[in-house]
Amino acid sequence: MEHPSLTFCSYNIHGWADAELRPNKKRVVELLSNLPYDVCCLQEVVEDSYGEVPIEKSLGVFSVRGIAKMLEMGNMILSKPKILSSYTTPILQERILVVGEIEYPSLPERKLTVFATHLEHRYTSSILSNFYFI
């Protein structure tokens, strides 16, 4: 049985700042509104500023986010299909794992589990430690 495909993207938004540390949330929203994705996992997400429109509302998508307290940033899943359930859990190196069960009616389980995190990339041992931890 063939299933319709889902398109995924992953994007490190660097805390809503560009390489020159200028705020770029509007540009990120514009880019994502033009990308043909079904599910997008974001890394280095920070909390929205007071009065700021959340990205999920700007894009008209479902979302789940998790912020690691020590780093004050985290990860987010944006999904055009409905997110049926979700949770976040801390992992090693003060990181956070975001998990969402996405509605996907063509599978027998009618859902697909998506994991989003941002691992320490400089040391192979820390990447492996987090994989084993998860």
Sequence and secondary structure as in RCSB ss.txt:
>XXXX:A:sequence
MEHPSLTFCSYNIHGWADAELRPNKKRVVELLSNLPYDVCCLQEVVEDSYGEVPIEKSLGVFSVRGIAKMLEMGN
MILSKPKILSSYTTPILQERILVVGEIEYPSLPERKLTVFATHLEHRYTSSILSNFYFI
>XXXX:A:secstr
       EEEEE GGGB TT  B HHHHHHHHHHS  SEEEEEEE    TT   HHHHHT EEEEEEETTTTEEE
EEEESS EEEEEEEEETTTEEEEEEEEE TTSTTSEEEEEE     S HHHHHHHHHH 
